[in-house]
Amino acid sequence: MTAAALEKAWPGSGSFVSLAVTARDGNGAWGGRVVRVEVRFTGATRSLTGDQFRSWFGLRSDWFRLQS
C-alpha cells in the first residue's frame, strides 16, 4: 500500500501523514483482529473500522499488522 493509494481513496484530504492501528480485539497474535484504523492527512483524519479498511484496500482479513 502506498501513500498515493491512500490519497486517492480520500481525495481532498491532503497529503498522507500516517497510518495507525488504534484498537485491536485482544485475541491472538499481534493483539488480535484490527478493530479501528486511523489515517492522517495534512487536511483531515479518517477513522475506519478494521473491516472497512480491509474492504477498501482488498485485504483478505482484518487480522493484519502494519510494516514500514
N, CA, C and O atoms as a Maestro MAE file, in Angstrom:
{
 s_m_m2io_version
 :::
 2.0.0
}

f_m_ct {
 s_m_title
 :::
 protein
 m_atom[272] {
  # First column is atom index #
  i_m_mmod_type
  r_m_x_coord
  r_m_y_coord
  r_m_z_coord
  i_m_residue_number
  s_m_chain_name
  s_m_pdb_residue_name
  s_m_pdb_atom_name
  i_m_atomic_number
  :::
  1 25 0.843 -1.161 0.000 1 A "MET " " N  " 7
  2 3 0.000 0.000 0.000 1 A "MET " " CA " 6
  3 2 0.895 1.233 0.000 1 A "MET " " C  " 6
  4 15 1.897 1.292 0.713 1 A "MET " " O  " 8
  5 25 0.524 2.196 -0.797 2 A "THR " " N  " 7
  6 3 1.336 3.397 -0.925 2 A "THR " " CA " 6
  7 2 0.578 4.626 -0.423 2 A "THR " " C  " 6
  8 15 -0.643 4.606 -0.264 2 A "THR " " O  " 8
  9 25 1.337 5.693 -0.181 3 A "ALA " " N  " 7
  10 3 0.718 6.965 0.197 3 A "ALA " " CA " 6
  11 2 -0.223 7.428 -0.912 3 A "ALA " " C  " 6
  12 15 -1.292 7.975 -0.639 3 A "ALA " " O  " 8
  13 25 0.177 7.206 -2.159 4 A "ALA " " N  " 7
  14 3 -0.657 7.615 -3.297 4 A "ALA " " CA " 6
  15 2 -1.999 6.886 -3.287 4 A "ALA " " C  " 6
  16 15 -3.026 7.488 -3.601 4 A "ALA " " O  " 8
  17 25 -2.007 5.613 -2.936 5 A "ALA " " N  " 7
  18 3 -3.262 4.841 -2.885 5 A "ALA " " CA " 6
  19 2 -4.176 5.384 -1.800 5 A "ALA " " C  " 6
  20 15 -5.387 5.477 -2.000 5 A "ALA " " O  " 8
  21 25 -3.612 5.740 -0.658 6 A "LEU " " N  " 7
  22 3 -4.412 6.312 0.431 6 A "LEU " " CA " 6
  23 2 -4.951 7.688 0.047 6 A "LEU " " C  " 6
  24 15 -6.107 7.999 0.333 6 A "LEU " " O  " 8
  25 25 -4.133 8.510 -0.591 7 A "GLU " " N  " 7
  26 3 -4.575 9.839 -1.018 7 A "GLU " " CA " 6
  27 2 -5.668 9.736 -2.078 7 A "GLU " " C  " 6
  28 15 -6.589 10.553 -2.106 7 A "GLU " " O  " 8
  29 25 -5.567 8.733 -2.950 8 A "LYS " " N  " 7
  30 3 -6.587 8.527 -3.980 8 A "LYS " " CA " 6
  31 2 -7.911 8.087 -3.365 8 A "LYS " " C  " 6
  32 15 -8.978 8.445 -3.862 8 A "LYS " " O  " 8
  33 25 -7.842 7.308 -2.280 9 A "ALA " " N  " 7
  34 3 -9.059 6.826 -1.619 9 A "ALA " " CA " 6
  35 2 -9.837 7.958 -0.963 9 A "ALA " " C  " 6
  36 15 -11.061 7.884 -0.856 9 A "ALA " " O  " 8
  37 25 -9.144 9.000 -0.525 10 A "TRP " " N  " 7
  38 3 -9.780 10.147 0.126 10 A "TRP " " CA " 6
  39 2 -9.319 11.451 -0.510 10 A "TRP " " C  " 6
  40 15 -8.545 12.193 0.094 10 A "TRP " " O  " 8
  41 25 -9.784 11.737 -1.717 11 A "PRO " " N  " 7
  42 3 -9.376 12.967 -2.390 11 A "PRO " " CA " 6
  43 2 -9.812 14.194 -1.584 11 A "PRO " " C  " 6
  44 15 -10.876 14.207 -0.966 11 A "PRO " " O  " 8
  45 25 -8.980 15.202 -1.609 12 A "GLY " " N  " 7
  46 3 -9.295 16.432 -0.898 12 A "GLY " " CA " 6
  47 2 -8.880 16.432 0.555 12 A "GLY " " C  " 6
  48 15 -9.091 17.422 1.256 12 A "GLY " " O  " 8
  49 25 -8.286 15.328 1.031 13 A "SER " " N  " 7
  50 3 -7.865 15.237 2.431 13 A "SER " " CA " 6
  51 2 -6.457 15.770 2.644 13 A "SER " " C  " 6
  52 15 -6.029 15.954 3.783 13 A "SER " " O  " 8
  53 25 -5.737 16.018 1.567 14 A "GLY " " N  " 7
  54 3 -4.362 16.494 1.676 14 A "GLY " " CA " 6
  55 2 -3.375 15.372 1.477 14 A "GLY " " C  " 6
  56 15 -3.725 14.292 1.001 14 A "GLY " " O  " 8
  57 25 -2.137 15.637 1.846 15 A "SER " " N  " 7
  58 3 -1.071 14.645 1.707 15 A "SER " " CA " 6
  59 2 -1.099 13.663 2.871 15 A "SER " " C  " 6
  60 15 -1.414 14.032 4.003 15 A "SER " " O  " 8
  61 25 -0.769 12.415 2.580 16 A "PHE " " N  " 7
  62 3 -0.720 11.377 3.597 16 A "PHE " " CA " 6
  63 2 0.348 11.707 4.631 16 A "PHE " " C  " 6
  64 15 1.459 12.112 4.288 16 A "PHE " " O  " 8
  65 25 -0.008 11.528 5.914 17 A "VAL " " N  " 7
  66 3 0.930 11.760 7.020 17 A "VAL " " CA " 6
  67 2 1.256 10.457 7.740 17 A "VAL " " C  " 6
  68 15 2.428 10.116 7.896 17 A "VAL " " O  " 8
  69 25 0.224 9.718 8.186 18 A "SER " " N  " 7
  70 3 0.480 8.494 8.938 18 A "SER " " CA " 6
  71 2 -0.732 7.573 8.916 18 A "SER " " C  " 6
  72 15 -1.855 7.973 8.611 18 A "SER " " O  " 8
  73 25 -0.446 6.321 9.256 19 A "LEU " " N  " 7
  74 3 -1.476 5.289 9.346 19 A "LEU " " CA " 6
  75 2 -1.201 4.511 10.625 19 A "LEU " " C  " 6
  76 15 -0.071 4.086 10.864 19 A "LEU " " O  " 8
  77 25 -2.226 4.323 11.445 20 A "ALA " " N  " 7
  78 3 -2.026 3.625 12.710 20 A "ALA " " CA " 6
  79 2 -3.216 2.740 13.039 20 A "ALA " " C  " 6
  80 15 -4.369 3.111 12.819 20 A "ALA " " O  " 8
  81 25 -2.914 1.564 13.568 21 A "VAL " " N  " 7
  82 3 -3.950 0.708 14.136 21 A "VAL " " CA " 6
  83 2 -4.160 1.227 15.556 21 A "VAL " " C  " 6
  84 15 -3.233 1.205 16.365 21 A "VAL " " O  " 8
  85 25 -5.354 1.688 15.862 22 A "THR " " N  " 7
  86 3 -5.613 2.293 17.169 22 A "THR " " CA " 6
  87 2 -6.359 1.370 18.125 22 A "THR " " C  " 6
  88 15 -6.446 1.666 19.317 22 A "THR " " O  " 8
  89 25 -6.906 0.245 17.625 23 A "ALA " " N  " 7
  90 3 -7.589 -0.701 18.510 23 A "ALA " " CA " 6
  91 2 -7.593 -2.090 17.880 23 A "ALA " " C  " 6
  92 15 -7.753 -2.250 16.670 23 A "ALA " " O  " 8
  93 25 -7.411 -3.090 18.745 24 A "ARG " " N  " 7
  94 3 -7.491 -4.494 18.355 24 A "ARG " " CA " 6
  95 2 -8.410 -5.213 19.328 24 A "ARG " " C  " 6
  96 15 -8.694 -4.700 20.410 24 A "ARG " " O  " 8
  97 25 -8.880 -6.405 18.947 25 A "ASP " " N  " 7
  98 3 -9.817 -7.115 19.818 25 A "ASP " " CA " 6
  99 2 -9.157 -7.890 20.956 25 A "ASP " " C  " 6
  100 15 -9.855 -8.383 21.842 25 A "ASP " " O  " 8
  101 25 -7.826 -8.009 20.951 26 A "GLY " " N  " 7
  102 3 -7.116 -8.637 22.060 26 A "GLY " " CA " 6
  103 2 -6.980 -10.142 21.980 26 A "GLY " " C  " 6
  104 15 -6.463 -10.759 22.911 26 A "GLY " " O  " 8
  105 25 -7.426 -10.749 20.903 27 A "ASN " " N  " 7
  106 3 -7.371 -12.212 20.766 27 A "ASN " " CA " 6
  107 2 -6.320 -12.622 19.747 27 A "ASN " " C  " 6
  108 15 -6.443 -12.283 18.570 27 A "ASN " " O  " 8
  109 25 -5.296 -13.338 20.169 28 A "GLY " " N  " 7
  110 3 -4.326 -13.904 19.236 28 A "GLY " " CA " 6
  111 2 -3.110 -13.055 18.977 28 A "GLY " " C  " 6
  112 15 -2.821 -12.087 19.681 28 A "GLY " " O  " 8
  113 25 -2.396 -13.463 17.920 29 A "ALA " " N  " 7
  114 3 -1.140 -12.822 17.536 29 A "ALA " " CA " 6
  115 2 -1.350 -11.336 17.227 29 A "ALA " " C  " 6
  116 15 -2.406 -10.937 16.735 29 A "ALA " " O  " 8
  117 25 -0.352 -10.543 17.517 30 A "TRP " " N  " 7
  118 3 -0.322 -9.096 17.273 30 A "TRP " " CA " 6
  119 2 -1.401 -8.344 18.038 30 A "TRP " " C  " 6
  120 15 -1.647 -7.173 17.745 30 A "TRP " " O  " 8
  121 25 -2.049 -8.975 19.002 31 A "GLY " " N  " 7
  122 3 -3.122 -8.333 19.748 31 A "GLY " " CA " 6
  123 2 -4.495 -8.576 19.167 31 A "GLY " " C  " 6
  124 15 -5.485 -8.032 19.658 31 A "GLY " " O  " 8
  125 25 -4.568 -9.396 18.117 32 A "GLY " " N  " 7
  126 3 -5.852 -9.767 17.543 32 A "GLY " " CA " 6
  127 2 -6.232 -9.004 16.298 32 A "GLY " " C  " 6
  128 15 -5.421 -8.304 15.690 32 A "GLY " " O  " 8
  129 25 -7.475 -9.159 15.942 33 A "ARG " " N  " 7
  130 3 -8.006 -8.504 14.742 33 A "ARG " " CA " 6
  131 2 -8.057 -6.991 14.931 33 A "ARG " " C  " 6
  132 15 -8.248 -6.489 16.039 33 A "ARG " " O  " 8
  133 25 -7.882 -6.285 13.826 34 A "VAL " " N  " 7
  134 3 -7.922 -4.826 13.860 34 A "VAL " " CA " 6
  135 2 -9.373 -4.381 14.028 34 A "VAL " " C  " 6
  136 15 -10.252 -4.795 13.272 34 A "VAL " " O  " 8
  137 25 -9.606 -3.547 15.009 35 A "VAL " " N  " 7
  138 3 -10.939 -3.009 15.268 35 A "VAL " " CA " 6
  139 2 -11.052 -1.587 14.710 35 A "VAL " " C  " 6
  140 15 -12.100 -1.208 14.188 35 A "VAL " " O  " 8
  141 25 -9.982 -0.806 14.817 36 A "ARG " " N  " 7
  142 3 -10.027 0.599 14.391 36 A "ARG " " CA " 6
  143 2 -8.688 1.004 13.782 36 A "ARG " " C  " 6
  144 15 -7.628 0.649 14.298 36 A "ARG " " O  " 8
  145 25 -8.747 1.753 12.677 37 A "VAL " " N  " 7
  146 3 -7.578 2.280 11.982 37 A "VAL " " CA " 6
  147 2 -7.747 3.789 11.839 37 A "VAL " " C  " 6
  148 15 -8.848 4.271 11.570 37 A "VAL " " O  " 8
  149 25 -6.667 4.529 12.017 38 A "GLU " " N  " 7
  150 3 -6.690 5.980 11.827 38 A "GLU " " CA " 6
  151 2 -5.697 6.344 10.722 38 A "GLU " " C  " 6
  152 15 -4.518 5.997 10.782 38 A "GLU " " O  " 8
  153 25 -6.207 7.051 9.713 39 A "VAL " " N  " 7
  154 3 -5.384 7.502 8.598 39 A "VAL " " CA " 6
  155 2 -5.324 9.021 8.674 39 A "VAL " " C  " 6
  156 15 -6.353 9.693 8.604 39 A "VAL " " O  " 8
  157 25 -4.116 9.558 8.819 40 A "ARG " " N  " 7
  158 3 -3.946 11.008 8.942 40 A "ARG " " CA " 6
  159 2 -3.395 11.609 7.657 40 A "ARG " " C  " 6
  160 15 -2.476 11.081 7.031 40 A "ARG " " O  " 8
  161 25 -3.994 12.730 7.297 41 A "PHE " " N  " 7
  162 3 -3.561 13.515 6.148 41 A "PHE " " CA " 6
  163 2 -3.288 14.928 6.643 41 A "PHE " " C  " 6
  164 15 -3.595 15.252 7.790 41 A "PHE " " O  " 8
  165 25 -2.718 15.768 5.795 42 A "THR " " N  " 7
  166 3 -2.451 17.143 6.214 42 A "THR " " CA " 6
  167 2 -3.735 17.928 6.455 42 A "THR " " C  " 6
  168 15 -3.735 18.883 7.231 42 A "THR " " O  " 8
  169 25 -4.831 17.542 5.800 43 A "GLY " " N  " 7
  170 3 -6.066 18.286 5.948 43 A "GLY " " CA " 6
  171 2 -7.200 17.567 6.638 43 A "GLY " " C  " 6
  172 15 -8.276 18.141 6.810 43 A "GLY " " O  " 8
  173 25 -6.990 16.317 7.041 44 A "ALA " " N  " 7
  174 3 -8.077 15.551 7.652 44 A "ALA " " CA " 6
  175 2 -7.531 14.287 8.305 44 A "ALA " " C  " 6
  176 15 -6.427 13.836 7.999 44 A "ALA " " O  " 8
  177 25 -8.323 13.730 9.202 45 A "THR " " N  " 7
  178 3 -8.030 12.430 9.792 45 A "THR " " CA " 6
  179 2 -9.230 11.541 9.552 45 A "THR " " C  " 6
  180 15 -10.361 11.927 9.846 45 A "THR " " O  " 8
  181 25 -8.994 10.361 9.025 46 A "ARG " " N  " 7
  182 3 -10.073 9.410 8.736 46 A "ARG " " CA " 6
  183 2 -9.961 8.234 9.701 46 A "ARG " " C  " 6
  184 15 -8.884 7.664 9.874 46 A "ARG " " O  " 8
  185 25 -11.067 7.880 10.320 47 A "SER " " N  " 7
  186 3 -11.120 6.756 11.236 47 A "SER " " CA " 6
  187 2 -12.040 5.707 10.640 47 A "SER " " C  " 6
  188 15 -13.182 6.002 10.285 47 A "SER " " O  " 8
  189 25 -11.540 4.473 10.530 48 A "LEU " " N  " 7
  190 3 -12.305 3.388 9.927 48 A "LEU " " CA " 6
  191 2 -12.267 2.169 10.827 48 A "LEU " " C  " 6
  192 15 -11.366 2.019 11.653 48 A "LEU " " O  " 8
  193 25 -13.245 1.307 10.662 49 A "THR " " N  " 7
  194 3 -13.177 0.011 11.338 49 A "THR " " CA " 6
  195 2 -12.141 -0.829 10.588 49 A "THR " " C  " 6
  196 15 -11.802 -0.538 9.441 49 A "THR " " O  " 8
  197 25 -11.652 -1.857 11.243 50 A "GLY " " N  " 7
  198 3 -10.717 -2.756 10.583 50 A "GLY " " CA " 6
  199 2 -11.338 -3.396 9.354 50 A "GLY " " C  " 6
  200 15 -10.665 -3.583 8.341 50 A "GLY " " O  " 8
  201 25 -12.622 -3.734 9.437 51 A "ASP " " N  " 7
  202 3 -13.305 -4.353 8.306 51 A "ASP " " CA " 6
  203 2 -13.476 -3.371 7.142 51 A "ASP " " C  " 6
  204 15 -13.341 -3.766 5.984 51 A "ASP " " O  " 8
  205 25 -13.769 -2.108 7.431 52 A "GLN " " N  " 7
  206 3 -13.868 -1.107 6.370 52 A "GLN " " CA " 6
  207 2 -12.521 -0.950 5.659 52 A "GLN " " C  " 6
  208 15 -12.456 -0.918 4.430 52 A "GLN " " O  " 8
  209 25 -11.442 -0.851 6.454 53 A "PHE " " N  " 7
  210 3 -10.108 -0.702 5.875 53 A "PHE " " CA " 6
  211 2 -9.771 -1.922 5.023 53 A "PHE " " C  " 6
  212 15 -9.270 -1.779 3.908 53 A "PHE " " O  " 8
  213 25 -10.041 -3.116 5.539 54 A "ARG " " N  " 7
  214 3 -9.791 -4.355 4.811 54 A "ARG " " CA " 6
  215 2 -10.528 -4.352 3.472 54 A "ARG " " C  " 6
  216 15 -9.951 -4.678 2.435 54 A "ARG " " O  " 8
  217 25 -11.785 -3.988 3.506 55 A "SER " " N  " 7
  218 3 -12.606 -3.987 2.312 55 A "SER " " CA " 6
  219 2 -12.125 -2.958 1.288 55 A "SER " " C  " 6
  220 15 -12.020 -3.274 0.103 55 A "SER " " O  " 8
  221 25 -11.835 -1.742 1.726 56 A "TRP " " N  " 7
  222 3 -11.402 -0.667 0.833 56 A "TRP " " CA " 6
  223 2 -10.126 -1.019 0.088 56 A "TRP " " C  " 6
  224 15 -9.961 -0.657 -1.077 56 A "TRP " " O  " 8
  225 25 -9.217 -1.731 0.764 57 A "PHE " " N  " 7
  226 3 -7.910 -1.982 0.174 57 A "PHE " " CA " 6
  227 2 -7.691 -3.439 -0.232 57 A "PHE " " C  " 6
  228 15 -6.559 -3.839 -0.503 57 A "PHE " " O  " 8
  229 25 -8.757 -4.231 -0.276 58 A "GLY " " N  " 7
  230 3 -8.693 -5.570 -0.814 58 A "GLY " " CA " 6
  231 2 -7.917 -6.579 0.024 58 A "GLY " " C  " 6
  232 15 -7.409 -7.568 -0.505 58 A "GLY " " O  " 8
  233 25 -7.823 -6.334 1.321 59 A "LEU " " N  " 7
  234 3 -7.155 -7.298 2.189 59 A "LEU " " CA " 6
  235 2 -8.095 -8.470 2.438 59 A "LEU " " C  " 6
  236 15 -9.313 -8.293 2.428 59 A "LEU " " O  " 8
  237 25 -7.555 -9.656 2.660 60 A "ARG " " N  " 7
  238 3 -8.390 -10.842 2.846 60 A "ARG " " CA " 6
  239 2 -8.962 -10.964 4.249 60 A "ARG " " C  " 6
  240 15 -9.913 -11.712 4.472 60 A "ARG " " O  " 8
  241 25 -8.386 -10.231 5.198 61 A "SER " " N  " 7
  242 3 -8.811 -10.372 6.586 61 A "SER " " CA " 6
  243 2 -8.580 -9.060 7.323 61 A "SER " " C  " 6
  244 15 -7.820 -8.205 6.868 61 A "SER " " O  " 8
  245 25 -9.250 -8.910 8.475 62 A "ASP " " N  " 7
  246 3 -8.988 -7.755 9.328 62 A "ASP " " CA " 6
  247 2 -7.952 -8.104 10.405 62 A "ASP " " C  " 6
  248 15 -7.819 -7.402 11.407 62 A "ASP " " O  " 8
  249 25 -7.233 -9.187 10.179 63 A "TRP " " N  " 7
  250 3 -6.148 -9.605 11.052 63 A "TRP " " CA " 6
  251 2 -4.846 -9.294 10.319 63 A "TRP " " C  " 6
  252 15 -4.313 -10.147 9.609 63 A "TRP " " O  " 8
  253 25 -4.345 -8.100 10.484 64 A "PHE " " N  " 7
  254 3 -3.141 -7.662 9.784 64 A "PHE " " CA " 6
  255 2 -2.312 -6.767 10.702 64 A "PHE " " C  " 6
  256 15 -2.782 -6.307 11.743 64 A "PHE " " O  " 8
  257 25 -1.081 -6.535 10.294 65 A "ARG " " N  " 7
  258 3 -0.221 -5.599 11.013 65 A "ARG " " CA " 6
  259 2 0.439 -4.699 9.987 65 A "ARG " " C  " 6
  260 15 0.594 -5.056 8.819 65 A "ARG " " O  " 8
  261 25 0.820 -3.530 10.453 66 A "LEU " " N  " 7
  262 3 1.459 -2.554 9.574 66 A "LEU " " CA " 6
  263 2 2.967 -2.738 9.632 66 A "LEU " " C  " 6
  264 15 3.528 -2.980 10.701 66 A "LEU " " O  " 8
  265 25 3.605 -2.626 8.511 67 A "GLN " " N  " 7
  266 3 5.055 -2.690 8.432 67 A "GLN " " CA " 6
  267 2 5.562 -1.461 7.711 67 A "GLN " " C  " 6
  268 15 4.903 -0.944 6.808 67 A "GLN " " O  " 8
  269 25 6.723 -0.997 8.104 68 A "SER " " N  " 7
  270 3 7.278 0.181 7.422 68 A "SER " " CA " 6
  271 2 8.168 -0.239 6.281 68 A "SER " " C  " 6
  272 15 8.726 0.612 5.588 68 A "SER " " O  " 8
  :::
 }
 m_bond[271] {
  # First column is bond index #
  i_m_from
  i_m_to
  i_m_order
  :::
  1 1 2 1
  2 2 3 1
  3 3 4 2
  4 3 5 1
  5 5 6 1
  6 6 7 1
  7 7 8 2
  8 7 9 1
  9 9 10 1
  10 10 11 1
  11 11 12 2
  12 11 13 1
  13 13 14 1
  14 14 15 1
  15 15 16 2
  16 15 17 1
  17 17 18 1
  18 18 19 1
  19 19 20 2
  20 19 21 1
  21 21 22 1
  22 22 23 1
  23 23 24 2
  24 23 25 1
  25 25 26 1
  26 26 27 1
  27 27 28 2
  28 27 29 1
  29 29 30 1
  30 30 31 1
  31 31 32 2
  32 31 33 1
  33 33 34 1
  34 34 35 1
  35 35 36 2
  36 35 37 1
  37 37 38 1
  38 38 39 1
  39 39 40 2
  40 39 41 1
  41 41 42 1
  42 42 43 1
  43 43 44 2
  44 43 45 1
  45 45 46 1
  46 46 47 1
  47 47 48 2
  48 47 49 1
  49 49 50 1
  50 50 51 1
  51 51 52 2
  52 51 53 1
  53 53 54 1
  54 54 55 1
  55 55 56 2
  56 55 57 1
  57 57 58 1
  58 58 59 1
  59 59 60 2
  60 59 61 1
  61 61 62 1
  62 62 63 1
  63 63 64 2
  64 63 65 1
  65 65 66 1
  66 66 67 1
  67 67 68 2
  68 67 69 1
  69 69 70 1
  70 70 71 1
  71 71 72 2
  72 71 73 1
  73 73 74 1
  74 74 75 1
  75 75 76 2
  76 75 77 1
  77 77 78 1
  78 78 79 1
  79 79 80 2
  80 79 81 1
  81 81 82 1
  82 82 83 1
  83 83 84 2
  84 83 85 1
  85 85 86 1
  86 86 87 1
  87 87 88 2
  88 87 89 1
  89 89 90 1
  90 90 91 1
  91 91 92 2
  92 91 93 1
  93 93 94 1
  94 94 95 1
  95 95 96 2
  96 95 97 1
  97 97 98 1
  98 98 99 1
  99 99 100 2
  100 99 101 1
  101 101 102 1
  102 102 103 1
  103 103 104 2
  104 103 105 1
  105 105 106 1
  106 106 107 1
  107 107 108 2
  108 107 109 1
  109 109 110 1
  110 110 111 1
  111 111 112 2
  112 111 113 1
  113 113 114 1
  114 114 115 1
  115 115 116 2
  116 115 117 1
  117 117 118 1
  118 118 119 1
  119 119 120 2
  120 119 121 1
  121 121 122 1
  122 122 123 1
  123 123 124 2
  124 123 125 1
  125 125 126 1
  126 126 127 1
  127 127 128 2
  128 127 129 1
  129 129 130 1
  130 130 131 1
  131 131 132 2
  132 131 133 1
  133 133 134 1
  134 134 135 1
  135 135 136 2
  136 135 137 1
  137 137 138 1
  138 138 139 1
  139 139 140 2
  140 139 141 1
  141 141 142 1
  142 142 143 1
  143 143 144 2
  144 143 145 1
  145 145 146 1
  146 146 147 1
  147 147 148 2
  148 147 149 1
  149 149 150 1
  150 150 151 1
  151 151 152 2
  152 151 153 1
  153 153 154 1
  154 154 155 1
  155 155 156 2
  156 155 157 1
  157 157 158 1
  158 158 159 1
  159 159 160 2
  160 159 161 1
  161 161 162 1
  162 162 163 1
  163 163 164 2
  164 163 165 1
  165 165 166 1
  166 166 167 1
  167 167 168 2
  168 167 169 1
  169 169 170 1
  170 170 171 1
  171 171 172 2
  172 171 173 1
  173 173 174 1
  174 174 175 1
  175 175 176 2
  176 175 177 1
  177 177 178 1
  178 178 179 1
  179 179 180 2
  180 179 181 1
  181 181 182 1
  182 182 183 1
  183 183 184 2
  184 183 185 1
  185 185 186 1
  186 186 187 1
  187 187 188 2
  188 187 189 1
  189 189 190 1
  190 190 191 1
  191 191 192 2
  192 191 193 1
  193 193 194 1
  194 194 195 1
  195 195 196 2
  196 195 197 1
  197 197 198 1
  198 198 199 1
  199 199 200 2
  200 199 201 1
  201 201 202 1
  202 202 203 1
  203 203 204 2
  204 203 205 1
  205 205 206 1
  206 206 207 1
  207 207 208 2
  208 207 209 1
  209 209 210 1
  210 210 211 1
  211 211 212 2
  212 211 213 1
  213 213 214 1
  214 214 215 1
  215 215 216 2
  216 215 217 1
  217 217 218 1
  218 218 219 1
  219 219 220 2
  220 219 221 1
  221 221 222 1
  222 222 223 1
  223 223 224 2
  224 223 225 1
  225 225 226 1
  226 226 227 1
  227 227 228 2
  228 227 229 1
  229 229 230 1
  230 230 231 1
  231 231 232 2
  232 231 233 1
  233 233 234 1
  234 234 235 1
  235 235 236 2
  236 235 237 1
  237 237 238 1
  238 238 239 1
  239 239 240 2
  240 239 241 1
  241 241 242 1
  242 242 243 1
  243 243 244 2
  244 243 245 1
  245 245 246 1
  246 246 247 1
  247 247 248 2
  248 247 249 1
  249 249 250 1
  250 250 251 1
  251 251 252 2
  252 251 253 1
  253 253 254 1
  254 254 255 1
  255 255 256 2
  256 255 257 1
  257 257 258 1
  258 258 259 1
  259 259 260 2
  260 259 261 1
  261 261 262 1
  262 262 263 1
  263 263 264 2
  264 263 265 1
  265 265 266 1
  266 266 267 1
  267 267 268 2
  268 267 269 1
  269 269 270 1
  270 270 271 1
  271 271 272 2
  :::
 }
}
